[in-house]
Amino acid sequence: MSIVPSTIAATQSAKQGQQGLASGLVNTSRQVGGGLGIAVLITLATTLTSHLIGKGHAVLPALTDGFRLGYFIGAGLCALAAVITFTLVPRPAAAEQTAPTTRRFPTIVLATGGVIAAFVVIAFVFGGSHGAPLGSYTTDSTYKYASEPDLHPPVIRTTIPTQTSKLAPGYIFTANFYDLNHPPMRGQSGPLILDHSLQPVWFKPVPIDDVAGNLSLQVYDGKPVLAWWQGTITTTGDTETGEDVVVDQHYRPLATLRATNGWVLTLHEMLIRGHYAWVTANKNIPRNLSRYGGAYNGALIDSAVQEYDLRTGKLVYSWDALDHIPLSDSRATLPTNGFPWDAYHVNSINLPGDGTFIVSMRNTWAAYKVNIASGAIDWTLGGRHSSFNVGKGADFEWQHDVVVYPGTPLVTMFDDHCCQITGGGTYVNPTAPSRGLVLKLDQQHHTATLAGQYSHGSNFDSEYMGSTEPLSNGNEFVGWGSAPFFSEYDSSGNVLLDARLPGSDITYRATVEPWVGKPVDPPAAAARQAGGKTTVYASWNGATEVKAWRVQSATGGAPTTVASATKSGFETGIAVKGAYKTFRVQALDAQGHVIGTSKTITATSG
């Protein structure tokens, strides 16, 4: 809008024959000034952003604050330019005689100030507003239970006929998570246990401002427990807040762990040994990245392997990747928009029990065996400085879930082989399909060769996340990360189970584990009457020993059994004959013993 008026103002007083020169000077100054001005404003904005990120501020608010500063400076310069123009630019004599400019000047100044003030007001009024909560969800493709109306786990379906008799024993451990680029989720986010029929056994929704991931079976002080991560993650994969939660077999909280000293726990790993927890953690720090092609005033996401005392929350050990792995080993490109550089991206820990740990760094394409006492790296598998010559078909990129097996030469991992993030939900094309990968390490000859692989197709790519787990019967279980699938294979690579999450829902890991859940809360029940028929619905979130349900009515006296049924899925609907109004349900185990009784409920219409 200012190009034409500014050109007219600059040329109207020029002498004959000099208007072309004046116009050229205006255009040149406009282009040079605009280019330099934008560069200066962006530099100031990203400097503030990097400073705030390095001080521990969340990435997205820091970006907003940085560019808000740039806009305010730009608005101030525009206001100053307007004042200088109206004050100092000479007016033609004719215009002075015919136009009362002095009377128009206050109006122009007020109009300019009003526009700038409007932008300032908008910035302060709407600058702190937010979009939908991180854990927002729809109820499309979710379960809806009469007895547990607040639970909405996703409906997960098979893509092929399941060979149930060949599956490994145990329950499927997963957690409903959102696709970073395609929210919202179908169903709530939370740790989720499934049976072989993909029916929910236990579901724990997390607060709607959080998402959950990495449900795992652990042993805490000699007893089996469940552990998972919950917190907030940006659309670029940066963890802003996070905590690890531990519950016992009765689903009672035992510990909630948060990082200290400016570190943030990430969803990638939690391993419990005794009463200590090994976890992955990140920290944003200011860093001169100019030698790596970045900004001198940039920010870096540092990664660490840490050990905490679960009883006290005290940090007892920390291994900082920045102290041991050169930044030049990173395969991740440096962002140019103020975002911090995720040079390492720690995403798994393995404790073989020999005084070392194995840590995977996604963005160096490498796994490292680290001496716990000294912090020194004993060997590196993959990456720019591998200790092993990697054989044909054994190379991997952007990997997850690296595990070694003491007494064997085998290593398993999920080989994403994809992808470099370029921003805006886009990625560099993968160089090979994603797969579950098994390698054989020869420590004497320093070679790594292909021992096995599990594929979902030659064009199947998982951009991030994923897991590979050898099972007790020789099968392999693969969670496909950002691709919404998990699969079980036999030892020959035949697919026995293939399941798909709804919509764009994903899961960080998917594993198969033994579990016995004994909730302290009673079973839940609801009764509905419609068309002269009564149906009682029974469920018990997390109870693994329920085999059948008994319905009792207390209408008119002592409770009497009026119906029974074999357990069917998370919630069992049981038809009841008779004009009963009040009910309770009893959960029966395999021997027919009562192991839980619900509260008394009254039938409602509907």
PAPA-964390 format. One record per residue (C-alpha): y, z negated, x negated; residue in three letters; residue number from 1. Coordinates in steps of 0.2 Angstrom, whole numbers, plus 5000, padded with zeros to 4 digits. Layout:
R;yy;zz;xx;rest;nr
R;Y;Z;X;ALA;NUM
...
END
This chain:
R;yy;zz;xx;rest;nr
R;5000;5000;5000;MET;1
R;5012;4997;4985;SER;2
R;5009;5013;4976;ILE;3
R;5020;5025;4986;VAL;4
R;5035;5012;4988;PRO;5
R;5034;5007;4970;SER;6
R;5034;5026;4964;THR;7
R;5049;5030;4976;ILE;8
R;5058;5014;4969;ALA;9
R;5055;5019;4951;ALA;10
R;5061;5038;4953;THR;11
R;5075;5038;4966;GLN;12
R;5088;5033;4953;SER;13
R;5081;5044;4939;ALA;14
R;5093;5058;4934;LYS;15
R;5088;5076;4938;GLN;16
R;5074;5082;4926;GLY;17
R;5069;5064;4922;GLN;18
R;5059;5060;4938;GLN;19
R;5043;5067;4932;GLY;20
R;5044;5056;4916;LEU;21
R;5048;5041;4927;ALA;22
R;5033;5044;4938;SER;23
R;5022;5046;4923;GLY;24
R;5028;5030;4916;LEU;25
R;5025;5021;4933;VAL;26
R;5007;5028;4934;ASN;27
R;5003;5023;4916;THR;28
R;5010;5006;4917;SER;29
R;5001;5004;4934;ARG;30
R;4984;5009;4926;GLN;31
R;4986;4999;4910;VAL;32
R;4993;4984;4919;GLY;33
R;4980;4984;4932;GLY;34
R;4966;4985;4920;GLY;35
R;4973;4972;4908;LEU;36
R;4977;4961;4923;GLY;37
R;4960;4962;4931;ILE;38
R;4952;4958;4914;ALA;39
R;4963;4943;4911;VAL;40
R;4960;4936;4929;LEU;41
R;4941;4939;4927;ILE;42
R;4941;4930;4910;THR;43
R;4950;4915;4917;LEU;44
R;4939;4915;4932;ALA;45
R;4923;4915;4922;THR;46
R;4929;4903;4909;THR;47
R;4932;4890;4923;LEU;48
R;4915;4895;4931;THR;49
R;4906;4892;4914;SER;50
R;4915;4876;4911;HIS;51
R;4910;4869;4928;LEU;52
R;4892;4875;4926;ILE;53
R;4891;4867;4909;GLY;54
R;4897;4851;4916;LYS;55
R;4883;4851;4929;GLY;56
R;4892;4858;4944;HIS;57
R;4881;4869;4955;ALA;58
R;4882;4888;4951;VAL;59
R;4888;4895;4967;LEU;60
R;4902;4883;4970;PRO;61
R;4907;4885;4952;ALA;62
R;4908;4904;4954;LEU;63
R;4919;4901;4970;THR;64
R;4930;4889;4961;ASP;65
R;4932;4901;4946;GLY;66
R;4937;4916;4956;PHE;67
R;4948;4906;4968;ARG;68
R;4958;4902;4952;LEU;69
R;4959;4920;4948;GLY;70
R;4965;4925;4966;TYR;71
R;4978;4911;4966;PHE;72
R;4985;4917;4949;ILE;73
R;4985;4935;4955;GLY;74
R;4994;4929;4971;ALA;75
R;5007;4920;4961;GLY;76
R;5010;4935;4949;LEU;77
R;5013;4946;4965;CYS;78
R;5025;4934;4972;ALA;79
R;5034;4933;4955;LEU;80
R;5035;4952;4954;ALA;81
R;5042;4953;4971;ALA;82
R;5056;4941;4967;VAL;83
R;5060;4950;4951;ILE;84
R;5060;4967;4960;THR;85
R;5071;4962;4974;PHE;86
R;5083;4952;4962;THR;87
R;5085;4964;4947;LEU;88
R;5081;4982;4952;VAL;89
R;5098;4990;4954;PRO;90
R;5102;4998;4971;ARG;91
R;5110;5015;4974;PRO;92
R;5128;5014;4979;ALA;93
R;5125;5023;4995;ALA;94
R;5112;5011;5000;ALA;95
R;5123;4996;4996;GLU;96
R;5137;5004;5008;GLN;97
R;5125;5008;5022;THR;98
R;5112;4994;5022;ALA;99
R;5115;4975;5022;PRO;100
R;5102;4972;5009;THR;101
R;5108;4954;5006;THR;102
R;5104;4950;5024;ARG;103
R;5087;4958;5022;ARG;104
R;5083;4949;5006;PHE;105
R;5079;4932;5013;PRO;106
R;5068;4940;5027;THR;107
R;5058;4950;5013;ILE;108
R;5056;4934;5003;VAL;109
R;5050;4924;5018;LEU;110
R;5038;4938;5023;ALA;111
R;5030;4939;5005;THR;112
R;5029;4920;5005;GLY;113
R;5021;4920;5022;GLY;114
R;5007;4932;5017;VAL;115
R;5004;4922;5001;ILE;116
R;5004;4906;5011;ALA;117
R;4991;4913;5023;ALA;118
R;4979;4917;5009;PHE;119
R;4981;4900;5002;VAL;120
R;4978;4892;5019;VAL;121
R;4963;4903;5022;ILE;122
R;4956;4898;5005;ALA;123
R;4957;4880;5009;PHE;124
R;4951;4880;5027;VAL;125
R;4936;4892;5024;PHE;126
R;4933;4889;5005;GLY;127
R;4921;4875;5008;GLY;128
R;4912;4883;5023;SER;129
R;4893;4887;5020;HIS;130
R;4881;4899;5028;GLY;131
R;4865;4894;5036;ALA;132
R;4855;4879;5028;PRO;133
R;4843;4884;5015;LEU;134
R;4828;4879;5025;GLY;135
R;4833;4888;5041;SER;136
R;4818;4896;5050;TYR;137
R;4813;4905;5066;THR;138
R;4798;4900;5076;THR;139
R;4792;4918;5077;ASP;140
R;4774;4919;5070;SER;141
R;4773;4900;5070;THR;142
R;4761;4888;5078;TYR;143
R;4768;4878;5093;LYS;144
R;4759;4862;5097;TYR;145
R;4760;4852;5114;ALA;146
R;4755;4836;5105;SER;147
R;4766;4839;5089;GLU;148
R;4781;4849;5096;PRO;149
R;4792;4846;5080;ASP;150
R;4779;4855;5069;LEU;151
R;4781;4873;5066;HIS;152
R;4769;4879;5052;PRO;153
R;4768;4898;5049;PRO;154
R;4753;4907;5056;VAL;155
R;4744;4914;5041;ILE;156
R;4731;4928;5045;ARG;157
R;4717;4937;5036;THR;158
R;4719;4955;5031;THR;159
R;4700;4958;5029;ILE;160
R;4684;4950;5037;PRO;161
R;4682;4933;5027;THR;162
R;4665;4930;5019;GLN;163
R;4666;4911;5023;THR;164
R;4648;4907;5017;SER;165
R;4653;4913;4999;LYS;166
R;4670;4903;4998;LEU;167
R;4671;4888;4986;ALA;168
R;4672;4871;4995;PRO;169
R;4688;4863;4998;GLY;170
R;4705;4865;5007;TYR;171
R;4718;4878;5003;ILE;172
R;4734;4870;4996;PHE;173
R;4750;4879;4998;THR;174
R;4768;4876;5003;ALA;175
R;4779;4887;5014;ASN;176
R;4794;4894;5004;PHE;177
R;4807;4907;5007;TYR;178
R;4809;4924;4999;ASP;179
R;4825;4923;4989;LEU;180
R;4831;4939;4995;ASN;181
R;4825;4939;5013;HIS;182
R;4829;4923;5022;PRO;183
R;4826;4915;5035;PRO;184
R;4808;4909;5034;MET;185
R;4795;4910;5048;ARG;186
R;4792;4892;5051;GLY;187
R;4798;4876;5042;GLN;188
R;4797;4874;5024;SER;189
R;4785;4861;5018;GLY;190
R;4768;4857;5009;PRO;191
R;4754;4864;5019;LEU;192
R;4735;4861;5018;ILE;193
R;4723;4874;5027;LEU;194
R;4705;4875;5030;ASP;195
R;4694;4890;5027;HIS;196
R;4699;4897;5045;SER;197
R;4717;4896;5039;LEU;198
R;4720;4883;5052;GLN;199
R;4733;4869;5047;PRO;200
R;4725;4853;5042;VAL;201
R;4741;4844;5036;TRP;202
R;4759;4849;5037;PHE;203
R;4775;4840;5031;LYS;204
R;4791;4849;5035;PRO;205
R;4805;4844;5023;VAL;206
R;4823;4842;5028;PRO;207
R;4831;4859;5033;ILE;208
R;4844;4859;5018;ASP;209
R;4829;4859;5006;ASP;210
R;4813;4870;5003;VAL;211
R;4797;4864;4996;ALA;212
R;4784;4871;4984;GLY;213
R;4770;4868;4972;ASN;214
R;4758;4856;4982;LEU;215
R;4745;4850;4971;SER;216
R;4731;4837;4970;LEU;217
R;4734;4824;4957;GLN;218
R;4726;4807;4951;VAL;219
R;4738;4792;4951;TYR;220
R;4731;4776;4943;ASP;221
R;4714;4782;4947;GLY;222
R;4716;4787;4965;LYS;223
R;4718;4805;4972;PRO;224
R;4736;4809;4978;VAL;225
R;4746;4823;4984;LEU;226
R;4762;4829;4975;ALA;227
R;4775;4842;4978;TRP;228
R;4793;4847;4974;TRP;229
R;4807;4849;4986;GLN;230
R;4825;4853;4983;GLY;231
R;4838;4868;4983;THR;232
R;4836;4884;4974;ILE;233
R;4849;4898;4974;THR;234
R;4846;4916;4978;THR;235
R;4845;4920;4959;THR;236
R;4831;4907;4957;GLY;237
R;4842;4894;4949;ASP;238
R;4837;4876;4954;THR;239
R;4852;4866;4959;GLU;240
R;4843;4850;4965;THR;241
R;4825;4844;4965;GLY;242
R;4813;4829;4966;GLU;243
R;4795;4827;4965;ASP;244
R;4786;4817;4979;VAL;245
R;4769;4808;4978;VAL;246
R;4760;4802;4993;VAL;247
R;4743;4793;4994;ASP;248
R;4727;4798;5005;GLN;249
R;4736;4790;5020;HIS;250
R;4751;4800;5017;TYR;251
R;4762;4785;5012;ARG;252
R;4775;4788;4999;PRO;253
R;4771;4781;4982;LEU;254
R;4785;4788;4971;ALA;255
R;4800;4800;4972;THR;256
R;4805;4806;4955;LEU;257
R;4822;4813;4950;ARG;258
R;4827;4819;4932;ALA;259
R;4840;4810;4922;THR;260
R;4853;4814;4909;ASN;261
R;4860;4829;4918;GLY;262
R;4842;4838;4919;TRP;263
R;4836;4844;4936;VAL;264
R;4817;4844;4940;LEU;265
R;4811;4862;4945;THR;266
R;4797;4866;4957;LEU;267
R;4786;4874;4943;HIS;268
R;4775;4859;4937;GLU;269
R;4771;4841;4940;MET;270
R;4755;4833;4931;LEU;271
R;4751;4815;4933;ILE;272
R;4742;4806;4919;ARG;273
R;4739;4787;4923;GLY;274
R;4756;4782;4930;HIS;275
R;4766;4795;4920;TYR;276
R;4772;4812;4926;ALA;277
R;4774;4828;4916;TRP;278
R;4787;4839;4924;VAL;279
R;4797;4855;4920;THR;280
R;4816;4853;4920;ALA;281
R;4832;4863;4918;ASN;282
R;4850;4859;4913;LYS;283
R;4865;4870;4913;ASN;284
R;4875;4869;4897;ILE;285
R;4891;4878;4890;PRO;286
R;4886;4890;4876;ARG;287
R;4894;4903;4865;ASN;288
R;4883;4918;4869;LEU;289
R;4893;4932;4860;SER;290
R;4880;4934;4846;ARG;291
R;4867;4939;4860;TYR;292
R;4879;4951;4869;GLY;293
R;4886;4938;4881;GLY;294
R;4902;4929;4883;ALA;295
R;4909;4917;4870;TYR;296
R;4912;4905;4884;ASN;297
R;4896;4907;4893;GLY;298
R;4883;4895;4900;ALA;299
R;4865;4893;4897;LEU;300
R;4850;4887;4907;ILE;301
R;4841;4876;4895;ASP;302
R;4823;4871;4899;SER;303
R;4812;4856;4895;ALA;304
R;4795;4848;4896;VAL;305
R;4798;4830;4901;GLN;306
R;4787;4814;4904;GLU;307
R;4793;4800;4916;TYR;308
R;4786;4783;4920;ASP;309
R;4783;4785;4939;LEU;310
R;4784;4766;4942;ARG;311
R;4802;4765;4935;THR;312
R;4808;4783;4934;GLY;313
R;4812;4781;4916;LYS;314
R;4812;4796;4905;LEU;315
R;4800;4793;4890;VAL;316
R;4798;4810;4882;TYR;317
R;4808;4826;4882;SER;318
R;4804;4842;4873;TRP;319
R;4819;4854;4873;ASP;320
R;4815;4873;4872;ALA;321
R;4832;4876;4864;LEU;322
R;4827;4866;4849;ASP;323
R;4811;4875;4845;HIS;324
R;4812;4893;4853;ILE;325
R;4826;4905;4847;PRO;326
R;4837;4912;4860;LEU;327
R;4834;4929;4853;SER;328
R;4816;4928;4859;ASP;329
R;4822;4930;4877;SER;330
R;4818;4945;4887;ARG;331
R;4830;4941;4900;ALA;332
R;4847;4951;4900;THR;333
R;4863;4941;4900;LEU;334
R;4873;4941;4916;PRO;335
R;4891;4947;4915;THR;336
R;4897;4939;4931;ASN;337
R;4898;4921;4926;GLY;338
R;4880;4916;4930;PHE;339
R;4871;4906;4917;PRO;340
R;4859;4914;4906;TRP;341
R;4841;4909;4911;ASP;342
R;4834;4913;4893;ALA;343
R;4818;4903;4894;TYR;344
R;4813;4899;4912;HIS;345
R;4799;4886;4910;VAL;346
R;4786;4888;4923;ASN;347
R;4770;4879;4919;SER;348
R;4763;4864;4909;ILE;349
R;4745;4861;4904;ASN;350
R;4738;4846;4896;LEU;351
R;4722;4849;4886;PRO;352
R;4720;4831;4881;GLY;353
R;4721;4834;4862;ASP;354
R;4738;4828;4859;GLY;355
R;4746;4844;4863;THR;356
R;4753;4853;4879;PHE;357
R;4753;4871;4883;ILE;358
R;4770;4877;4891;VAL;359
R;4774;4894;4898;SER;360
R;4791;4902;4897;MET;361
R;4793;4916;4909;ARG;362
R;4808;4924;4901;ASN;363
R;4801;4925;4883;THR;364
R;4784;4932;4890;TRP;365
R;4775;4919;4880;ALA;366
R;4765;4903;4881;ALA;367
R;4766;4889;4867;TYR;368
R;4754;4876;4861;LYS;369
R;4765;4861;4856;VAL;370
R;4761;4846;4846;ASN;371
R;4767;4831;4857;ILE;372
R;4771;4819;4843;ALA;373
R;4780;4831;4831;SER;374
R;4787;4844;4844;GLY;375
R;4781;4858;4833;ALA;376
R;4774;4874;4840;ILE;377
R;4756;4876;4834;ASP;378
R;4754;4893;4841;TRP;379
R;4762;4906;4852;THR;380
R;4753;4918;4864;LEU;381
R;4763;4933;4868;GLY;382
R;4781;4936;4866;GLY;383
R;4791;4943;4851;ARG;384
R;4782;4932;4838;HIS;385
R;4764;4930;4845;SER;386
R;4751;4921;4834;SER;387
R;4738;4932;4841;PHE;388
R;4735;4951;4840;ASN;389
R;4735;4955;4859;VAL;390
R;4721;4968;4863;GLY;391
R;4721;4982;4875;LYS;392
R;4724;4977;4893;GLY;393
R;4727;4959;4888;ALA;394
R;4746;4960;4887;ASP;395
R;4757;4951;4900;PHE;396
R;4775;4950;4905;GLU;397
R;4785;4937;4915;TRP;398
R;4769;4926;4917;GLN;399
R;4766;4910;4927;HIS;400
R;4753;4896;4927;ASP;401
R;4745;4897;4910;VAL;402
R;4730;4886;4908;VAL;403
R;4718;4883;4893;VAL;404
R;4701;4876;4895;TYR;405
R;4695;4864;4881;PRO;406
R;4678;4868;4874;GLY;407
R;4680;4886;4879;THR;408
R;4691;4901;4872;PRO;409
R;4697;4905;4889;LEU;410
R;4715;4906;4895;VAL;411
R;4720;4910;4913;THR;412
R;4737;4914;4920;MET;413
R;4746;4924;4933;PHE;414
R;4752;4940;4925;ASP;415
R;4767;4946;4936;ASP;416
R;4771;4960;4924;HIS;417
R;4787;4961;4934;CYS;418
R;4802;4960;4934;CYS;419
R;4819;4959;4925;GLN;420
R;4832;4953;4938;ILE;421
R;4847;4964;4939;THR;422
R;4856;4955;4952;GLY;423
R;4859;4957;4971;GLY;424
R;4840;4956;4975;GLY;425
R;4836;4971;4964;THR;426
R;4824;4972;4949;TYR;427
R;4819;4983;4935;VAL;428
R;4804;4993;4939;ASN;429
R;4787;4985;4934;PRO;430
R;4777;4992;4920;THR;431
R;4760;4987;4927;ALA;432
R;4753;4979;4943;PRO;433
R;4753;4960;4945;SER;434
R;4736;4952;4943;ARG;435
R;4726;4936;4940;GLY;436
R;4722;4937;4921;LEU;437
R;4708;4929;4910;VAL;438
R;4710;4930;4891;LEU;439
R;4698;4925;4877;LYS;440
R;4707;4918;4861;LEU;441
R;4698;4919;4844;ASP;442
R;4707;4906;4834;GLN;443
R;4699;4911;4818;GLN;444
R;4704;4930;4819;HIS;445
R;4719;4927;4829;HIS;446
R;4715;4939;4843;THR;447
R;4718;4938;4862;ALA;448
R;4706;4950;4872;THR;449
R;4704;4954;4890;LEU;450
R;4690;4943;4898;ALA;451
R;4694;4947;4916;GLY;452
R;4707;4952;4929;GLN;453
R;4709;4951;4948;TYR;454
R;4719;4964;4956;SER;455
R;4727;4967;4973;HIS;456
R;4729;4986;4970;GLY;457
R;4737;4997;4957;SER;458
R;4754;4997;4966;ASN;459
R;4755;4979;4970;PHE;460
R;4769;4969;4962;ASP;461
R;4774;4951;4963;SER;462
R;4792;4949;4956;GLU;463
R;4791;4930;4953;TYR;464
R;4779;4915;4955;MET;465
R;4760;4916;4956;GLY;466
R;4744;4906;4951;SER;467
R;4726;4909;4946;THR;468
R;4713;4896;4948;GLU;469
R;4695;4896;4942;PRO;470
R;4684;4887;4956;LEU;471
R;4669;4876;4955;SER;472
R;4657;4889;4961;ASN;473
R;4663;4903;4949;GLY;474
R;4675;4911;4961;ASN;475
R;4694;4914;4957;GLU;476
R;4708;4910;4968;PHE;477
R;4724;4919;4966;VAL;478
R;4741;4915;4974;GLY;479
R;4752;4931;4973;TRP;480
R;4769;4922;4972;GLY;481
R;4783;4932;4979;SER;482
R;4771;4944;4987;ALA;483
R;4766;4935;5003;PRO;484
R;4747;4934;5000;PHE;485
R;4733;4923;4993;PHE;486
R;4715;4929;4989;SER;487
R;4698;4922;4984;GLU;488
R;4687;4933;4973;TYR;489
R;4669;4931;4968;ASP;490
R;4664;4931;4949;SER;491
R;4662;4950;4950;SER;492
R;4679;4953;4957;GLY;493
R;4674;4956;4975;ASN;494
R;4687;4950;4988;VAL;495
R;4680;4936;4999;LEU;496
R;4696;4931;5007;LEU;497
R;4713;4939;5008;ASP;498
R;4727;4931;5018;ALA;499
R;4745;4935;5022;ARG;500
R;4760;4924;5026;LEU;501
R;4771;4930;5040;PRO;502
R;4787;4939;5038;GLY;503
R;4794;4937;5021;SER;504
R;4787;4919;5018;ASP;505
R;4779;4916;5001;ILE;506
R;4771;4902;4992;THR;507
R;4774;4897;4973;TYR;508
R;4756;4892;4970;ARG;509
R;4740;4893;4981;ALA;510
R;4725;4883;4975;THR;511
R;4708;4876;4982;VAL;512
R;4706;4857;4981;GLU;513
R;4694;4844;4988;PRO;514
R;4704;4832;4999;TRP;515
R;4700;4817;5011;VAL;516
R;4715;4813;5022;GLY;517
R;4716;4796;5031;LYS;518
R;4733;4795;5040;PRO;519
R;4739;4778;5045;VAL;520
R;4748;4786;5060;ASP;521
R;4738;4787;5076;PRO;522
R;4732;4803;5083;PRO;523
R;4744;4813;5094;ALA;524
R;4741;4818;5112;ALA;525
R;4749;4827;5126;ALA;526
R;4744;4832;5144;ALA;527
R;4749;4846;5155;ARG;528
R;4746;4850;5173;GLN;529
R;4748;4867;5180;ALA;530
R;4739;4876;5195;GLY;531
R;4729;4861;5199;GLY;532
R;4721;4860;5182;LYS;533
R;4724;4847;5168;THR;534
R;4723;4850;5150;THR;535
R;4724;4837;5137;VAL;536
R;4729;4842;5119;TYR;537
R;4724;4831;5104;ALA;538
R;4729;4832;5086;SER;539
R;4729;4821;5070;TRP;540
R;4740;4828;5057;ASN;541
R;4731;4826;5040;GLY;542
R;4715;4819;5046;ALA;543
R;4700;4828;5037;THR;544
R;4686;4818;5045;GLU;545
R;4688;4822;5063;VAL;546
R;4674;4832;5071;LYS;547
R;4676;4829;5089;ALA;548
R;4688;4822;5102;TRP;549
R;4685;4810;5117;ARG;550
R;4698;4810;5131;VAL;551
R;4699;4793;5141;GLN;552
R;4709;4789;5157;SER;553
R;4715;4772;5162;ALA;554
R;4720;4777;5179;THR;555
R;4715;4764;5191;GLY;556
R;4708;4752;5178;GLY;557
R;4699;4751;5161;ALA;558
R;4699;4766;5150;PRO;559
R;4684;4778;5155;THR;560
R;4679;4794;5146;THR;561
R;4683;4809;5156;VAL;562
R;4681;4823;5144;ALA;563
R;4676;4827;5126;SER;564
R;4676;4843;5115;ALA;565
R;4672;4848;5097;THR;566
R;4688;4849;5086;LYS;567
R;4695;4866;5086;SER;568
R;4709;4870;5074;GLY;569
R;4724;4858;5071;PHE;570
R;4726;4855;5090;GLU;571
R;4712;4855;5102;THR;572
R;4715;4859;5121;GLY;573
R;4702;4849;5132;ILE;574
R;4700;4853;5150;ALA;575
R;4699;4838;5162;VAL;576
R;4693;4838;5179;LYS;577
R;4699;4825;5192;GLY;578
R;4716;4819;5198;ALA;579
R;4719;4808;5182;TYR;580
R;4737;4805;5177;LYS;581
R;4737;4794;5161;THR;582
R;4726;4798;5146;PHE;583
R;4722;4793;5128;ARG;584
R;4712;4803;5115;VAL;585
R;4700;4796;5102;GLN;586
R;4695;4805;5086;ALA;587
R;4677;4804;5081;LEU;588
R;4669;4807;5064;ASP;589
R;4653;4816;5060;ALA;590
R;4642;4801;5066;GLN;591
R;4652;4799;5082;GLY;592
R;4661;4784;5077;HIS;593
R;4679;4781;5083;VAL;594
R;4691;4783;5068;ILE;595
R;4708;4784;5078;GLY;596
R;4715;4781;5095;THR;597
R;4731;4789;5102;SER;598
R;4744;4780;5112;LYS;599
R;4743;4782;5131;THR;600
R;4752;4797;5138;ILE;601
R;4756;4803;5155;THR;602
R;4753;4821;5161;ALA;603
R;4768;4832;5164;THR;604
R;4770;4848;5173;SER;605
R;4770;4864;5163;GLY;606
END
